[in-house]
């Protein structure tokens, strides 16, 4: 297929399915917490707007949750079909980590999801809030185990190699590996930002079309507060994550910066634009700001880092890809900070809901969080190459021994089926968004009585016998 080898097709197939899958957890993690906040606000204030928003976003959450589960199962199968040698070599570590995710997070979510979706009029408000919080907690626990497994592949520790296989030596070191705290925090915040932008973009769309309702205004207001607070925090977390990556994966940082070699003791510029060439070992048309690269990467004005030429050619990530994926992520992050600051200024001026240029920007930024998540994952995974377990197992040695033909066929089937199935799902979500929040009846039915909330109706009932006729026929009355 287009001259691609089996290894390339296996990587493309996993990247394709991963790119679809990551979109849904990024929304469900943030939406689950948002739903918990909405229900808490309703219980405290009894304002109708919060319950209306809860049930509006609950339907969207349910659709995203279902698509996330389906797409995740496909990825799990690919470990066995396309990456059999990786599963055999490192499965004693990655297998239990993924199983823990099912045993803890998935069971927790599945146990309370039904109450959350259908229990509004069937259980008390306290129990329903508890179910919502448990589902939200389950999404975060799921992210914890998945990020634990991925972080271990990036910065492996706590293992031993016995009979040609990796086996666990210290589970605490495996789970709490050096990059785990930064990756988990970075991804969780990214999910919250993705949800805030999605909610804010939906509200801006309705306001631009004249649907100026309290529920729509509340959506935009809450989204802008989240963006204002969380986007700058994400920038700080990203900086700490970058320093950690520089320590444990210096080749990835060099590729992200398009940095090939140091020139004496000259400080590093921050390259804003450039086209890295792996063949010519240079970054063409480079446009940068002097010294700023040193300050960002080393927190000194004259610091240096290793260049790509300091690593063997076979151990260099593809700089062209990660150079630009990283800049897409950072550029969108800066726009998020700018949007949050603009929203604060308009809120102070009393024009948050009426300034059309701001609303247009908020609408177009609606999918920006998801695009940034995709760009970040591309940076992370392509930057790890040529390793699947960094410094231990090469990607070329982890792939199953399939021919290019079967992999090309299955890749084509994945593309067609994913575009159809998830295309329909995404279209349905957008249809719900266009409909907007509706008024939801908050009253619960009475607690007892036949056919009421807590007493089931009898399927068959014997009619009561008629009372005996004691009327005297001679009585004129």
C-alpha positions as CSV (number, residue, x, y, z in Angstrom):
1,X,0.0,0.0,0.0
2,X,1.7,3.1,-1.3
3,X,5.1,1.4,-0.8
4,X,4.6,1.2,3.0
5,X,6.1,-1.7,5.0
6,X,4.1,-3.8,7.4
7,X,5.7,-1.9,10.4
8,X,4.5,1.5,8.9
9,X,1.0,0.2,8.3
10,X,0.8,-1.3,11.8
11,X,1.8,2.1,13.3
12,X,-0.6,4.0,11.1
13,X,-3.5,1.7,12.0
14,X,-2.8,2.1,15.7
15,X,-2.4,5.9,15.3
16,X,-5.7,6.1,13.4
17,X,-7.7,4.2,16.0
18,X,-5.9,6.0,18.9
19,X,-6.7,9.4,17.3
20,X,-10.4,8.5,17.2
21,X,-10.5,7.0,20.7
22,X,-8.7,9.8,22.6
23,X,-11.4,12.4,21.5
24,X,-14.1,10.6,23.5
25,X,-12.3,10.2,26.9
26,X,-11.1,13.8,26.6
27,X,-14.8,14.9,26.5
28,X,-16.2,12.4,29.0
29,X,-13.6,13.1,31.7
30,X,-14.4,16.8,31.6
31,X,-18.2,16.4,31.1
32,X,-18.5,13.9,34.0
33,X,-17.0,16.5,36.4
34,X,-19.0,19.3,34.8
35,X,-22.2,17.3,35.4
36,X,-21.3,16.8,39.1
37,X,-20.7,20.5,39.4
38,X,-24.1,21.3,37.8
39,X,-25.9,18.9,40.1
40,X,-24.2,20.3,43.2
41,X,-25.2,23.8,42.0
42,X,-28.8,22.8,41.5
43,X,-29.0,21.1,45.0
44,X,-27.6,24.2,46.6
45,X,-29.6,26.9,44.7
46,X,-32.6,25.0,43.3
47,X,-32.3,27.1,40.2
48,X,-34.0,25.5,37.2
49,X,-31.1,26.5,34.8
50,X,-28.7,24.0,36.4
51,X,-31.1,21.0,36.1
52,X,-31.8,21.9,32.5
53,X,-28.1,22.0,31.7
54,X,-27.5,18.8,33.6
55,X,-30.0,16.8,31.5
56,X,-28.9,18.5,28.3
57,X,-25.2,17.6,28.8
58,X,-26.1,14.2,30.3
59,X,-27.4,13.0,26.9
60,X,-24.2,14.2,25.1
61,X,-22.1,12.5,27.8
62,X,-23.9,9.2,27.3
63,X,-23.2,9.2,23.6
64,X,-19.5,10.0,24.0
65,X,-19.1,7.4,26.8
66,X,-20.5,4.7,24.5
67,X,-18.3,5.6,21.6
68,X,-15.3,5.8,23.9
69,X,-15.9,2.3,25.2
70,X,-16.3,0.8,21.7
71,X,-13.2,2.5,20.3
72,X,-11.1,1.5,23.3
73,X,-11.9,-2.2,22.9
74,X,-10.6,-2.1,19.4
75,X,-7.3,-0.8,20.6
76,X,-6.9,-3.5,23.2
77,X,-7.3,-6.2,20.5
78,X,-4.6,-4.5,18.4
79,X,-2.0,-5.2,21.1
80,X,-2.5,-8.9,20.4
81,X,-3.0,-8.8,16.7
82,X,-0.5,-6.2,15.5
83,X,1.9,-6.0,18.4
84,X,2.3,-9.5,19.5
85,X,6.0,-9.4,20.4
86,X,5.4,-6.3,22.5
87,X,2.6,-8.1,24.4
88,X,4.9,-11.1,24.8
89,X,7.9,-9.1,25.9
90,X,6.3,-6.5,28.2
91,X,2.8,-8.0,28.8
92,X,3.6,-9.0,32.4
93,X,3.6,-5.3,33.2
94,X,1.3,-3.6,30.7
95,X,-1.3,-6.4,31.0
96,X,-2.0,-6.0,34.7
97,X,-2.0,-2.2,34.4
98,X,-4.8,-2.4,31.8
99,X,-6.6,-5.0,33.8
100,X,-6.6,-2.7,36.9
101,X,-8.2,-0.1,34.8
102,X,-11.1,-2.5,34.0
103,X,-11.4,-3.8,37.6
104,X,-11.5,-0.3,39.2
105,X,-12.6,2.4,36.8
106,X,-14.8,0.5,34.4
107,X,-16.7,-1.4,37.0
108,X,-17.2,1.8,39.0
109,X,-18.5,3.7,36.0
110,X,-20.7,0.8,34.9
111,X,-22.1,0.3,38.4
112,X,-23.3,3.9,38.7
113,X,-23.9,4.9,35.1
114,X,-27.4,3.5,35.1
115,X,-28.4,5.4,38.2
116,X,-26.9,8.5,36.7
117,X,-28.7,8.2,33.4
118,X,-32.1,6.9,34.5
119,X,-32.4,7.4,38.3
120,X,-33.4,11.1,38.4
121,X,-37.0,10.3,39.4
122,X,-36.3,6.9,40.9
123,X,-33.8,7.6,43.6
124,X,-33.3,10.4,46.1
125,X,-31.2,13.5,45.1
126,X,-28.3,12.6,47.4
127,X,-28.0,9.1,45.9
128,X,-28.2,10.5,42.4
129,X,-25.5,13.1,43.1
130,X,-23.3,10.3,44.6
131,X,-23.8,8.2,41.4
132,X,-22.7,11.2,39.3
133,X,-19.6,11.8,41.4
134,X,-18.7,8.1,41.2
135,X,-18.9,8.1,37.4
136,X,-16.8,11.3,37.4
137,X,-14.3,9.6,39.7
138,X,-14.3,6.5,37.5
139,X,-13.3,8.5,34.5
140,X,-10.3,10.0,36.4
141,X,-9.3,6.6,37.7
142,X,-9.4,5.2,34.2
143,X,-7.1,8.0,33.0
144,X,-4.8,7.3,35.9
145,X,-4.2,3.6,34.9
146,X,-4.0,4.3,31.2
147,X,-1.5,7.2,31.7
148,X,0.4,5.0,34.2
149,X,0.9,2.3,31.5
150,X,1.8,4.9,28.8
151,X,4.2,6.8,31.1
152,X,5.9,3.6,32.0
153,X,6.6,2.9,28.3
154,X,8.0,6.4,28.1
155,X,10.1,6.3,31.3
156,X,10.4,2.6,32.3
157,X,11.5,1.6,35.7
158,X,10.8,-1.0,38.4
159,X,11.3,-4.0,36.1
160,X,13.7,-6.9,35.5
161,X,14.4,-9.0,32.4
162,X,14.0,-12.7,33.1
163,X,14.3,-15.3,30.3
164,X,14.0,-12.6,27.7
165,X,10.9,-11.0,29.1
166,X,10.2,-8.0,31.3
167,X,8.8,-8.8,34.7
168,X,7.7,-6.5,37.5
169,X,10.2,-6.0,40.3
170,X,8.5,-3.0,42.0
171,X,5.0,-2.1,41.2
172,X,5.2,1.3,43.0
173,X,8.1,2.3,40.8
174,X,6.3,1.0,37.7
175,X,3.1,3.0,38.4
176,X,4.8,6.1,39.8
177,X,7.5,6.3,37.2
178,X,9.3,9.6,36.6
179,X,7.0,11.0,34.0
180,X,3.7,9.7,35.4
181,X,2.7,12.7,37.6
182,X,3.3,15.2,34.8
183,X,1.5,13.2,32.1
184,X,-1.5,12.5,34.2
185,X,-1.9,16.1,35.3
186,X,-1.3,17.4,31.8
187,X,-3.9,15.1,30.3
188,X,-6.6,15.7,33.0
189,X,-6.3,19.4,32.6
190,X,-6.4,19.0,28.8
191,X,-9.7,17.1,29.2
192,X,-11.2,19.9,31.4
193,X,-10.1,22.5,28.8
194,X,-11.5,20.5,25.9
195,X,-14.8,20.3,27.7
196,X,-14.8,24.0,28.6
197,X,-14.1,25.0,25.0
198,X,-16.8,22.6,23.8
199,X,-19.4,24.0,26.2
200,X,-18.4,27.6,25.5
201,X,-18.4,27.1,21.8
202,X,-21.9,25.6,21.9
203,X,-23.1,28.5,24.0
204,X,-21.5,31.0,21.6
205,X,-23.2,29.3,18.6
206,X,-26.6,29.7,20.2
207,X,-26.0,33.4,21.2
208,X,-24.8,34.3,17.7
209,X,-28.1,32.9,16.4
210,X,-30.2,34.9,18.8
211,X,-31.0,32.2,21.4
212,X,-30.2,34.4,24.4
213,X,-31.5,32.2,27.3
214,X,-30.4,31.9,30.9
215,X,-29.2,28.3,30.3
216,X,-27.1,29.4,27.3
217,X,-25.6,32.3,29.3
218,X,-24.8,30.1,32.2
219,X,-23.0,27.7,29.8
220,X,-20.8,30.4,28.4
221,X,-20.1,32.0,31.8
222,X,-19.0,28.7,33.4
223,X,-16.9,27.8,30.4
224,X,-15.0,31.1,30.4
225,X,-14.3,30.9,34.2
226,X,-12.9,27.4,33.7
227,X,-10.8,28.6,30.7
228,X,-9.5,31.6,32.6
229,X,-8.3,29.6,35.6
230,X,-7.2,26.4,34.1
231,X,-5.4,27.4,30.8
232,X,-2.6,29.3,32.6
233,X,-2.2,26.3,35.0
234,X,-1.8,24.1,32.0
235,X,1.0,26.2,30.7
236,X,2.9,25.8,34.0
237,X,2.3,22.1,34.0
238,X,3.5,21.9,30.4
239,X,6.7,23.7,31.4
240,X,7.4,21.2,34.2
241,X,6.5,18.3,31.9
242,X,9.0,19.6,29.3
243,X,11.8,19.8,31.9
244,X,11.0,16.2,32.9
245,X,11.1,15.1,29.2
246,X,14.4,16.9,28.7
247,X,15.9,14.8,31.6
248,X,14.6,11.4,30.5
249,X,14.0,11.8,26.7
250,X,16.5,14.5,25.5
251,X,16.2,13.3,21.8
252,X,12.5,14.1,21.9
253,X,13.1,17.7,23.1
254,X,15.8,18.2,20.4
255,X,13.3,17.0,17.8
256,X,10.5,19.3,19.1
257,X,12.8,22.3,18.9
258,X,14.4,21.4,15.6
259,X,17.7,21.7,17.3
260,X,20.6,19.8,15.5
261,X,23.8,20.9,17.2
262,X,25.2,23.6,19.5
263,X,27.3,26.4,18.1
264,X,30.1,26.8,20.7
265,X,28.6,28.3,23.8
266,X,26.0,30.3,21.9
267,X,22.5,30.3,23.6
268,X,19.6,28.6,21.9
269,X,17.0,30.6,20.0
270,X,13.3,29.8,20.2
271,X,12.4,28.7,16.7
272,X,8.9,30.0,15.8
273,X,9.0,28.6,12.2
274,X,11.1,26.1,10.3
275,X,11.1,23.0,8.2
276,X,13.4,20.3,9.8
277,X,15.0,18.0,7.3
278,X,16.0,14.6,8.6
279,X,18.0,13.9,5.4
280,X,20.0,17.1,5.4
281,X,20.2,17.3,9.3
282,X,19.2,20.9,9.4
283,X,16.1,23.1,10.0
284,X,15.5,25.1,6.9
285,X,13.9,28.6,6.8
286,X,14.4,28.9,10.6
287,X,12.9,32.0,12.2
288,X,13.6,32.3,15.9
289,X,13.9,34.6,18.9
290,X,17.5,34.7,20.3
291,X,18.2,33.3,23.8
292,X,14.5,32.6,24.5
293,X,15.0,28.9,23.7
294,X,17.7,28.6,26.4
295,X,15.4,30.3,28.9
296,X,12.4,28.1,28.2
297,X,14.4,24.8,28.1
298,X,16.9,25.3,30.8
299,X,15.5,28.4,32.7
300,X,18.8,30.2,32.1
301,X,19.7,32.7,29.4
302,X,22.7,30.8,28.3
303,X,21.9,27.1,28.7
304,X,22.3,24.5,26.0
305,X,20.8,21.1,25.3
306,X,21.9,18.1,23.2
307,X,21.2,18.4,19.5
308,X,19.9,15.6,17.3
309,X,23.4,15.1,15.9
310,X,24.4,14.0,19.4
311,X,22.3,10.9,18.9
312,X,22.8,8.0,16.4
313,X,20.7,8.5,13.2
314,X,18.7,5.4,14.1
315,X,17.6,6.8,17.5
316,X,16.3,10.2,16.2
317,X,12.6,10.9,16.3
318,X,11.1,12.5,13.1
319,X,11.7,16.2,13.8
320,X,9.4,17.5,11.1
321,X,6.4,15.9,12.6
322,X,7.0,16.6,16.3
323,X,8.3,20.2,15.5
324,X,4.9,21.2,14.1
325,X,2.6,19.1,16.3
326,X,4.2,20.7,19.3
327,X,3.7,24.2,17.9
328,X,0.1,23.4,17.1
329,X,-0.5,22.4,20.7
330,X,1.3,25.4,22.2
331,X,-0.2,27.8,19.8
332,X,-3.7,26.7,20.6
333,X,-2.8,26.8,24.3
334,X,-1.9,30.5,24.0
335,X,-5.1,31.2,22.2
336,X,-7.0,29.6,25.1
337,X,-5.3,31.9,27.5
338,X,-6.1,34.9,25.3
339,X,-9.8,33.8,25.0
340,X,-10.1,33.5,28.8
341,X,-8.5,36.9,29.4
342,X,-10.7,38.5,26.8
343,X,-13.8,36.9,28.4
344,X,-12.7,38.4,31.8
345,X,-12.4,41.9,30.4
346,X,-15.8,41.6,28.6
347,X,-17.4,40.3,31.8
348,X,-16.1,43.3,33.7
349,X,-17.5,45.6,31.0
350,X,-20.8,43.8,31.0
351,X,-20.6,42.7,27.4
352,X,-19.6,39.0,27.7
353,X,-22.8,37.7,26.0
354,X,-23.2,40.4,23.4
355,X,-19.8,41.0,21.8
356,X,-20.0,39.2,18.5
357,X,-16.3,39.0,17.6
358,X,-15.7,37.4,21.0
359,X,-18.6,34.9,20.5
360,X,-17.2,34.0,17.0
361,X,-13.8,33.3,18.5
362,X,-15.3,31.2,21.2
363,X,-17.4,29.3,18.7
364,X,-14.4,28.6,16.4
365,X,-12.3,27.6,19.5
366,X,-14.9,24.9,20.4
367,X,-12.9,22.0,19.0
368,X,-9.5,23.6,19.8
369,X,-9.1,21.5,22.9
370,X,-9.5,18.3,21.1
371,X,-7.1,19.4,18.3
372,X,-4.6,20.3,21.0
373,X,-5.0,16.9,22.6
374,X,-4.3,15.1,19.3
375,X,-1.3,17.3,18.6
376,X,0.0,16.6,22.1
377,X,-0.3,12.8,21.6
378,X,1.4,13.0,18.3
379,X,4.3,14.8,19.9
380,X,4.4,12.3,22.7
381,X,4.2,9.1,20.6
382,X,6.2,10.1,17.5
383,X,8.8,11.7,19.8
384,X,9.3,8.4,21.6
385,X,10.4,6.7,18.4
386,X,12.2,4.4,17.5
387,X,11.3,2.9,20.9
388,X,8.0,1.4,22.0
389,X,9.5,1.0,25.6
390,X,12.0,3.8,25.7
391,X,15.6,2.6,25.6
392,X,14.6,-1.0,26.0
393,X,12.4,-2.4,23.1
394,X,12.4,-0.9,19.6
395,X,9.2,-0.5,17.7
396,X,10.5,-2.6,14.8
397,X,11.1,-5.5,17.2
398,X,7.6,-5.2,18.8
399,X,5.4,-5.6,15.7
400,X,3.8,-8.9,14.8
401,X,5.1,-10.7,11.7
402,X,2.3,-9.9,9.4
403,X,2.5,-9.1,5.7
404,X,1.8,-5.6,4.3
405,X,-1.3,-6.9,2.5
406,X,-3.4,-8.0,5.5
407,X,-2.5,-4.8,7.4
408,X,-3.4,-2.6,4.4
409,X,-6.8,-4.4,4.1
410,X,-7.6,-4.1,7.8
411,X,-6.5,-0.5,7.8
412,X,-8.9,0.3,5.0
413,X,-11.7,-1.5,6.8
414,X,-11.0,0.5,9.9
415,X,-11.1,3.8,8.0
416,X,-14.4,3.0,6.4
417,X,-16.1,1.6,9.4
418,X,-14.8,4.3,11.8
419,X,-15.8,7.2,9.5
420,X,-19.3,5.7,9.2
421,X,-20.0,4.6,12.8
422,X,-18.3,7.4,14.7
423,X,-19.3,9.9,12.0
424,X,-22.9,9.1,12.7
425,X,-22.3,9.3,16.5
426,X,-20.5,12.7,16.2
427,X,-23.3,14.0,13.9
428,X,-25.9,13.0,16.5
429,X,-23.9,14.8,19.2
430,X,-23.8,18.0,17.1
431,X,-27.6,17.6,16.5
432,X,-28.1,17.6,20.2
433,X,-25.9,20.6,20.6
434,X,-27.9,22.5,18.0
435,X,-31.1,21.7,19.7
436,X,-29.8,23.3,22.9
437,X,-30.9,22.9,26.6
438,X,-34.6,22.4,27.2
439,X,-36.7,22.8,30.4
440,X,-36.7,19.6,32.5
441,X,-39.4,18.8,35.0
442,X,-37.7,18.6,38.4
443,X,-40.6,17.3,40.5
444,X,-40.3,13.7,41.6
445,X,-43.3,11.4,41.9
446,X,-44.8,10.7,45.4
447,X,-42.9,8.2,47.5
448,X,-45.7,5.6,47.8
449,X,-49.0,4.2,46.5
450,X,-49.9,1.8,43.8
451,X,-48.0,2.6,40.6
452,X,-46.0,5.4,42.2
453,X,-42.3,6.0,42.6
454,X,-41.4,3.3,45.2
455,X,-44.3,0.8,45.0
456,X,-44.8,-1.2,41.8
457,X,-48.3,-1.5,40.4
458,X,-49.9,-4.9,40.6
459,X,-50.0,-6.5,37.1
460,X,-53.4,-8.2,37.9
461,X,-56.0,-7.0,40.4
462,X,-59.2,-8.6,41.6
463,X,-62.0,-6.2,41.7
464,X,-63.5,-5.4,45.0
465,X,-66.9,-7.2,45.6
466,X,-70.0,-5.0,45.3
467,X,-71.6,-4.1,48.6
468,X,-74.9,-5.9,49.4
469,X,-78.0,-4.0,48.5
470,X,-79.8,-3.1,51.8
471,X,-82.3,-0.6,50.3
472,X,-85.9,-1.2,51.2
473,X,-88.0,-1.2,48.0
474,X,-91.0,0.1,49.9
475,X,-89.1,3.0,51.3
476,X,-90.2,6.1,49.2
477,X,-86.8,7.6,49.7
